[in-house]
Amino acid sequence: MNFVIPDFYPAAAELFVVAMSFVVLMTGTFLQNSRSLSYYLTQFTLLGAAVVTVYTMDGQVTLTFTNMYVDDLMGDFLKLMVYLSVAVVLLYSRSYIGDRRIESTEYYMLVIYATLGMMVMIAANHFLTLYLGLELLSLSLYALVATQRDSARATEAAMKYFVLGALASGLLLYGMSMLYGATGSLELSRIAQAIYHQGGDKTVLMFGLVFVVAGLAFKLGVVPFHMWIPDVYQGAPTSVTLLIASAPKLAAFGMAMRLLVNGLFELADQWQSMLMFLAVLSIALGNIAAIAQPNLKRMLGYSGISHMGFMLLGLVSGVVEGDRHFALNAYSSAMFYVFSYVLMTLAAFGVLLVLSRAGFDAETLEDLKGLNKRSSWFAGMMAIVMFSMAGIPFFIGFYAKFSVLLAVVASGYKWLAVFAVMMSLIGAFYYLRVVKVMFFDEPQDSSPIATPATMRVALSLNALAIAALGLLPGWVMWICDQSMLQSF
Amino acid sequence: MLLAALVLVPFLGSLLAAVMPADARNRESWLAIAVAAGGLLMAGSLYPDVAAGQVLREELAWLPAQGLYFVLRVDGLAWVFTMLVLAIGLLVVVYARYYMSPADPVPRFFAFLLAFMGSMLGVVLSGNLVQLVVFWELTSLTSFLLIGYWHHRADARRGARMAFTVTATGGLCLLAGVLVLGNIVGSYDLDVVLAAGERVRADELYLPALVLIALGALTKSAQFPFHFWLPHAMAAPTPVSSYLHSATMVKAGVFLLVRLWPALAGTPEWTWIIGGAGVCTLMIGAFIAIFQHDLKGLLAYSTISHLGLITTLIGIGTPLAIVAAIFHILNHATFKASLFMAAGIIDHETGTRDMRVLGGLRHALPVTATLAIVASAAMAGVPLLNGFLSKEMFFAETLLVGGDTNWWMSYAALAMGVFGVAYSLRFISIFFGAPSEALPRAPHEPPRWMRSPVELLVLTCLVVGVLPGLSIEPILHVAAVATLGPAMPEYDLAVWHGFNIPLLMSTLALAGGVLLYGLLRRYLQLKERDTVPLVHRLNGAQIYENTMLRLTRGAGWLLKHLGTLRLQPQLLLLMLALLGVPLLLAGAPPAWSDSPRQGFDPLFTAIWVIGGGCAIAAAWVAKYHRLAALALVGGTGVVTAATFLWLSAPDLALTQLMVETVTTVLLLLGLRWLPPRIKAGAGQPAPGRLAWLRRSRDLLVATAGGLAMAALTYAVLVHPASDTIADFFLQNALTGGGGSNVVNVLLVDFRSFDTLGEITVLAIVALTVYALLRRFRPAPESVAIPAQQRHDVDPASAQTPAEQAGSGYLLVAGIYLRLLLPFMGVVAVYFFMRGHNLPGGGFVAGLIFSVAILVQYMLAGTVWVESHLQLRPHRWLGFGLVLACATGLGAWLFGHPFLTTHTAHVDWPLVGELHLPSAFVFDLGVFVVVVGTTMLMLVALAHQSLRAHRLPGDEAARAAPPVSGRRTL
């Protein structure tokens, strides 16, 4: 048992973020009126982390910290996307949180720690690392939801999120402990080996798997672990909702890949059938429930449930009757789906943030009425997002749905593909209702929209990216393919 | 790159048009004309290759990983459609230049129109089915934008929404169908799919694929029962109606059916689905068209009917029927586009499209009237015009399909012919009679160039009608060969075939139509009638609106009845799911007799009965009596500790016991500040049977959960254990760490870095609790003195806590514990010292010491304790951490890694040899930090009571005597 100094190089980005978090904390503690500085420092942290990640990216699978930690291409790309989305979230929410007096160094600290948590989740090769990252993320998010302490709704949302989240963490932990009991290891690759060699009785393994999948499903927010989503999306300040709705999905995807593909690939048949069940329920419930929502944040919550269900379809079509050569395409399509979902969510909530001002939160369909008359540019951007979410061609959302469907069909679950398409039809209904309301209804208030130029530009770029990547989805697809190819 | 340019140029034109200024009407139109004409030239240059039967392909990488290539492919059929799209497009653009008012935002119009042209070309030229669907949806999208172009009008908005919902929905069905089809064939490439017809028809998924693709095609081509969107789409500007909703976009559906004919047709399913929809549509469309009052409405229903005719031909599916279908697609595009344009001119000139108002227009618009009359004659199927030829072929096909016995299709065709003549007459009637007085505007002939597209189209109708062999035959041949290949039939496009049954049918239709029109005019008051007889209940739009409404309401209902906003049912659901699902997945449990067992021990069982009882009782009273619940939870903790002891884990037992004690005491202190329970007031109903049921259910769920956990734990425990690291520690504790208490050696030596981290966390937690409580203000309702102390007879109620400690009812207990303090200190030191070899250690000792001080606080009160003891928990924390770190750093001085332990053996007088490893100092650090942490939290809590008592004004003076030397923390 000799102590070896671990290789810090693969975790350079995480270490950088940790170091920067201390800098932000210290400046926030000792400088008066440091909110602006904290903001810029946080953005610098994300940028720096991106630079470090790109600089240390070598396409190899590198393990470090006694195999608790892995650095591979999939992780790198997911992390880069996390930085990007968190940076965009901060950019969008700056004036919002400024107006509501919740902008503070603590706010930025929590965001940094949430980011760090996501990075750790993505890079975990060990149950403990994974859990550590998950909790770091979750606890930061619970606190962020409750930032607006005077709002009863936010408090209720935070409380629900916390209780259900704690339950889910407990389930995950319980599942992990059972898997440990069955395999004798907490390290994902060792677990995979142990299961491979073990054979025979899988009862304990199965139980462990159920609990792990339950915990995972909670993070992804799929039925029946979705209950927190609508409440939290609606109750939290929009800026926080945006954060919860975007980057953590990437981390949850990373976690799913690590847990299920890295660790439990031998049990693919079992978890695929579980995930398929969850996916079907989520797509159905998400789409149907979204129709009945007059509140946009809630609607986007339900839509997110169905999107995550759709993403799961990619994960369930990897292994067909023991044949694994579909896996690469299936998983990369799921990754593509998450990427595009995050892009779309950012833009959708971005528009809501643009429309909100001091003392007024834009969150219902009413608030979007006649947006075209107030600002046809933003209405156009929102229309792009809605079309893309509905899966109409030439937007990125179409390719996301399409590549997942291709994977599903290739794996032989044709009824599943047809079902998913039918449900997307229902889904198209409520997205198009938003478009209708924006373009065809009379505005309720015709006050001009005042937005900082940076946000205007960023939001436009975001929406245009959805359109542009819809025209040229090839290279995003290439990134996803390469990630899967190099990492598994 | 010619094909790519063909598709790309309209999109580029669209972008260019979008950025032009709003008043650049002429420049916009010139741009659009240039795009259409250029496209026409490019496409025209392909004719020699196409006529030679070649298939031109261009491929671009699209999503190569998914095996998808962007394929553009032109064969005869695609070429003919390309020419159709571009030629009609050119005419429509010219027409639109004059039609659009200068007040309209023209850039938007031309941008959308060109984008549509591009997407339609994309549909036609796609050599890949998925790519075809993509462009297909794009045509729906541009159609939506164009219908809603005048979005200030409610009918335009409604029409646009309806058209989009129906066609985009169909498009998604098509996508699903294409995916299934591609999966059957193994490729999405059109050439491969077309060549795999046999395999497709034999596949078990043929029917689903067919139904889904048919749904896409039928919605797009406005076939029954999805026909309702087309009349509502007439809210679009007339050039749009003429281009999209008669000549091109609605033809996309039938185009697709013709395109996939080699792959899908030739089965009874095909005939029934496609042909059935077609026959229904052609009858209903033609019938309803007669009763329209809106010019464009009439044309829309007529379009539906003609599309039905084409669909029926495709459904019949014989090679000759396909030729007829393609022929009629071209003919219909020509005469219907010209009719729409004529209707647009009439609307433009008179300001109305209402046939009840219009009349006698031949006086004011002689040229337009002539053109429209010729075009509607072609629509009615009058000989020497193009409509006649294809209708003749249609009649012949219906006769063939039925054979000698089954005539129903011929009857339907005849009925459609009769209705067609009737509505054509209705359309023409606006030109005859006395000039109407009620027109909003006095009509004049339109500008020459606005009329010229109509002239050109009508001329085509005539030329094709008179000289079919010379004009249309080669083009039709190119298209038909591309579709039918070797199955190409013999046919003859002549005006005169001699006397035969089709000609008889045409004659009957003409005569019957004239008769019907006359009858209807006379007896049914055609002009005044608002509803369509017989089928007026068959209102697709109404059904559509109802469906949408139901969907919204249904979703709301579902959510209301199946969803919940309350946390408790959510948790319950989760728990039930987790209890149920694993049982489904796991197999039968192992037989009871196989499992290893322990001997039954009554004493041990008794301990556990107590523990279980405590747990259940705690849950029972948790809501009503927090103090009791807390005490009971403490009881379960003690039982756990006893179990550890029983199973020979004294270390664990000791730690558990101390942790239990400290947490119970801290909770006890915190309990004071919880708000009181909300009492069931008069307004609330007393808990009845329902509440009882609910609680029983919860009890059951909780019990099941507990049992499940126990069962799982058991399963893991009896599972063959794998190698653990425990052996290593057991072997090396004494030799490597110099102690026989493995747990302690583990904590302070082997894993001392972890322990350092843990105590740091402890310190942080303590500081956080302190920071949080420093600004804590208890809720107003929990500020008051507790009820027990408020008793007037109780002398203690008048005393401050400090006075109570000296004379109150806690005197005896207080003195006892004061006396016990040094003893407990000694016990703590004892446990600390022996920790390395026997159960004990810094952590346990720290807890014991903390408890000693805690009880002083509890019994003597904060003020008294702090006036007699100078506790500075912050310093304890700091000192402990420094001590631990210093031990670690000390190892560095001697050239060892951080926290390496050195064991020294010191001979002390009296005591003897003392075993003194450096880990001992580290353990001391742990001890100090634990004491500091507990004290800091305690002090923070205790000071709440001081602060709270000060709040009510009158008590403030007595409750807080000036205590010298007490530090305000």
Contacts between the chains, C-beta under 8 A, distances in Angstrom:
chain1	res1	chain2	res2	distance
A	1	B	728	7.2
A	1	B	750	7.9
A	3	B	897	6.0
A	159	B	567	7.7
A	160	B	567	5.3
A	160	B	570	7.8
A	163	B	567	6.2
A	163	B	571	7.2
A	164	B	567	7.5
A	164	B	570	6.8
A	164	B	571	7.3
A	164	B	574	7.5
A	167	B	571	6.9
A	167	B	574	6.6
A	171	B	578	6.9
A	177	B	716	7.6
A	178	B	712	6.7
A	178	B	716	5.9
A	181	B	716	3.6
A	181	B	717	8.0
A	181	B	719	5.7
A	182	B	716	7.3
A	182	B	719	6.1
A	183	B	722	7.2
A	184	B	721	7.5
A	184	B	722	2.6
A	184	B	723	6.5
A	184	B	724	7.6
A	185	B	722	7.6
A	194	B	722	7.7
A	203	B	586	5.1
A	203	B	587	6.4
A	203	B	589	7.9
A	203	B	590	7.9
A	203	B	715	6.5
A	204	B	712	7.8
A	204	B	715	5.4
A	204	B	716	5.8
A	204	B	719	5.4
A	206	B	582	7.0
A	206	B	585	5.2
A	206	B	586	5.3
A	207	B	582	5.2
A	207	B	585	8.0
A	207	B	586	6.3
A	207	B	712	5.8
A	207	B	715	7.3
A	210	B	578	7.4
A	210	B	581	5.8
A	210	B	582	4.6
A	210	B	585	6.2
A	211	B	578	7.4
A	211	B	582	7.9
A	214	B	577	7.9
A	214	B	578	6.2
A	224	B	573	6.4
A	224	B	574	6.9
A	224	B	577	5.4
A	225	B	574	6.9
A	227	B	564	7.8
A	227	B	570	4.2
A	227	B	573	7.7
A	227	B	574	7.8
A	231	B	565	6.8
A	270	B	585	7.0
A	274	B	581	7.9
A	274	B	585	7.8
A	288	B	554	7.9
A	288	B	555	5.0
A	288	B	558	6.1
A	288	B	559	7.9
A	289	B	555	6.3
A	289	B	558	7.2
A	289	B	559	5.1
A	289	B	563	6.8
A	290	B	555	7.8
A	291	B	551	6.1
A	291	B	552	5.6
A	291	B	555	3.9
A	291	B	556	7.9
A	292	B	552	6.5
A	292	B	555	3.9
A	292	B	556	3.9
A	292	B	558	7.5
A	292	B	559	5.0
A	329	B	65	7.0
A	329	B	66	6.9
A	332	B	65	7.3
A	333	B	66	8.0
A	387	B	141	7.4
A	391	B	172	7.4
A	392	B	137	5.6
A	392	B	141	6.4
A	392	B	168	6.7
A	393	B	133	7.1
A	393	B	134	3.9
A	393	B	135	7.6
A	393	B	137	4.4
A	393	B	138	6.0
A	394	B	134	6.5
A	394	B	137	7.9
A	394	B	138	6.1
A	398	B	134	7.2
A	398	B	137	7.8
A	399	B	63	7.3
A	402	B	130	7.1
A	402	B	175	7.6
A	403	B	63	7.2
A	403	B	66	5.9
A	405	B	175	7.8
A	405	B	179	5.8
A	406	B	66	5.6
A	406	B	179	7.1
A	409	B	179	4.9
A	409	B	180	7.2
A	409	B	182	7.6
A	409	B	183	4.8
A	410	B	183	7.3
A	414	B	179	7.9
A	414	B	180	5.8
A	414	B	183	6.6
A	414	B	205	6.4
A	414	B	208	7.5
A	417	B	176	6.5
A	417	B	179	5.8
A	417	B	180	7.6
A	418	B	176	5.0
A	418	B	180	7.2
A	418	B	208	7.0
A	418	B	212	7.2
A	421	B	172	5.4
A	421	B	173	7.2
A	421	B	175	6.2
A	421	B	176	4.0
A	421	B	179	7.9
A	422	B	176	7.6
A	424	B	172	6.2
A	425	B	169	5.3
A	425	B	172	5.2
A	425	B	173	7.7
A	426	B	551	7.3
A	428	B	165	7.8
A	428	B	168	6.4
A	428	B	169	7.2
A	428	B	172	7.2
A	429	B	165	7.3
A	429	B	548	7.4
A	429	B	551	6.6
A	432	B	161	7.3
A	432	B	164	6.9
A	432	B	165	6.9
A	436	B	157	7.3
A	436	B	161	5.8
A	439	B	148	7.2
A	439	B	151	6.1
A	440	B	148	7.3
A	440	B	151	5.8
A	440	B	157	4.3
A	440	B	161	7.8
A	473	B	63	6.4
A	474	B	61	6.8
A	474	B	62	6.7
A	474	B	63	5.9
A	474	B	64	7.4
A	477	B	63	5.5
A	477	B	65	5.6
A	477	B	66	7.2
A	478	B	65	6.9
A	481	B	65	4.8
